[in-house]
Amino acid sequence: MTAPAPALTASSQDALARLAAVIESRKAPNGGDPAASYVARLLHQGPDAFLKKIGEEATEVVMAAKDADHGGDKGKIVNELADLWFHCLIALAHYGLSPSDVIAELERRAGTSGIEEKALRKAVLRDAQGG
């Protein structure tokens, strides 16, 4: 029997907020230098650069999980997810959003059936399209 996953703690949220603050500091208006910082370089290159990295990292998460299904190291899933989350944090910063925005959305969804939530989104979309 595996132990339950630990809940997201204030410390976890603080870690995300600290990383988001570092990413924010790498933006050009805050002195970020594309020649000296990977994050500044991705932000300078624009959405195509960091969105491509998100796609690559998401694929690597899938591959690590598939490997784990066949006896591979589960730790690689964590490593690849860390890379994915990192690049997603860059996207959030670019669009003026923060990890707390994502956490708030997850909290809003808590207790709602995923099936119900998806059906509600479809209904809202249909209504918006005049259907």
C-alpha positions as CSV (number, residue, x, y, z in Angstrom):
1,M,0.0,0.0,0.0
2,T,1.4,3.4,-0.9
3,A,1.3,6.4,1.3
4,P,-1.1,9.2,0.4
5,A,0.4,12.1,-1.4
6,P,1.1,15.1,0.8
7,A,-1.2,18.0,0.4
8,L,0.0,21.2,-1.1
9,T,1.2,23.2,1.8
10,A,1.8,26.9,2.4
11,S,5.5,26.0,2.1
12,S,4.8,24.4,-1.4
13,Q,2.9,27.5,-2.4
14,D,5.8,29.7,-1.1
15,A,8.3,27.6,-3.2
16,L,6.2,28.3,-6.3
17,A,5.9,31.9,-5.4
18,R,9.6,32.2,-4.9
19,L,10.4,30.6,-8.3
20,A,7.8,32.8,-9.9
21,A,9.5,35.9,-8.4
22,V,12.9,34.8,-9.8
23,I,11.3,34.3,-13.2
24,E,9.6,37.8,-12.9
25,S,13.0,39.3,-12.1
26,R,14.3,37.9,-15.4
27,K,11.9,39.9,-17.5
28,A,13.6,42.6,-19.6
29,P,11.9,45.5,-17.8
30,N,13.3,44.1,-14.5
31,G,16.9,43.9,-15.9
32,G,16.8,40.3,-17.3
33,D,19.7,39.8,-19.6
34,P,19.1,37.2,-22.4
35,A,22.8,36.7,-22.7
36,A,23.1,35.8,-19.0
37,S,19.8,34.0,-18.2
38,Y,18.0,31.1,-19.8
39,V,14.7,32.5,-18.6
40,A,15.4,35.9,-19.9
41,R,16.4,34.4,-23.2
42,L,13.1,32.4,-23.5
43,L,11.1,35.5,-22.5
44,H,13.1,37.6,-25.0
45,Q,12.4,35.1,-27.8
46,G,8.7,35.3,-27.1
47,P,5.9,32.8,-26.8
48,D,7.0,30.5,-29.6
49,A,10.2,29.7,-27.7
50,F,8.7,28.8,-24.3
51,L,5.5,27.2,-25.7
52,K,7.7,24.9,-27.7
53,K,9.6,24.0,-24.5
54,I,6.3,23.3,-22.8
55,G,5.3,20.9,-25.6
56,E,8.7,19.2,-25.5
57,E,8.6,18.8,-21.7
58,A,5.0,17.5,-21.7
59,T,6.1,14.8,-24.2
60,E,9.1,13.9,-21.9
61,V,6.6,13.5,-19.0
62,V,4.6,11.1,-21.1
63,M,7.7,9.1,-22.1
64,A,8.9,9.0,-18.5
65,A,5.5,7.7,-17.3
66,K,5.4,5.1,-20.1
67,D,8.9,4.0,-19.1
68,A,7.8,3.8,-15.4
69,D,4.9,1.5,-16.5
70,H,7.6,-0.9,-17.8
71,G,9.9,-0.9,-14.7
72,G,11.6,2.4,-15.4
73,D,12.6,4.9,-12.7
74,K,9.5,6.8,-11.4
75,G,11.9,9.6,-10.3
76,K,12.2,10.6,-13.9
77,I,8.5,11.5,-13.9
78,V,9.2,14.0,-11.1
79,N,12.2,15.4,-12.9
80,E,10.3,15.9,-16.2
81,L,7.3,17.3,-14.4
82,A,9.6,19.8,-12.6
83,D,10.9,20.9,-16.1
84,L,7.3,21.2,-17.4
85,W,6.1,23.2,-14.4
86,F,9.1,25.5,-14.7
87,H,8.4,26.3,-18.3
88,C,4.7,26.7,-17.5
89,L,5.7,29.2,-14.8
90,I,7.6,31.1,-17.5
91,A,4.4,31.2,-19.6
92,L,2.4,32.4,-16.6
93,A,4.9,35.3,-16.1
94,H,4.8,36.3,-19.7
95,Y,1.0,36.6,-19.6
96,G,1.0,38.5,-16.3
97,L,-0.3,35.5,-14.3
98,S,1.1,33.7,-11.3
99,P,1.0,30.3,-9.6
100,S,-1.6,31.6,-7.2
101,D,-4.0,32.1,-10.2
102,V,-3.7,28.4,-11.0
103,I,-4.0,27.3,-7.4
104,A,-7.2,29.5,-7.1
105,E,-8.6,27.8,-10.1
106,L,-7.8,24.3,-8.7
107,E,-9.4,25.3,-5.4
108,R,-12.5,26.6,-7.3
109,R,-12.8,23.2,-9.0
110,A,-12.3,21.2,-5.8
111,G,-15.3,19.1,-4.9
112,T,-16.7,19.3,-8.5
113,S,-16.9,16.2,-10.5
114,G,-14.6,16.3,-13.4
115,I,-17.3,15.0,-15.6
116,E,-19.8,17.6,-14.4
117,E,-17.1,20.4,-14.8
118,K,-16.3,19.4,-18.4
119,A,-20.1,19.2,-19.3
120,L,-20.6,22.7,-17.8
121,R,-17.7,24.1,-19.8
122,K,-19.2,22.6,-23.0
123,A,-22.6,24.1,-22.2
124,V,-21.1,27.5,-21.5
125,L,-19.2,27.3,-24.8
126,R,-22.4,26.3,-26.7
127,D,-24.3,29.2,-25.1
128,A,-21.5,31.6,-26.1
129,Q,-21.6,30.4,-29.7
130,G,-25.4,30.9,-29.8
131,G,-26.1,27.2,-29.9
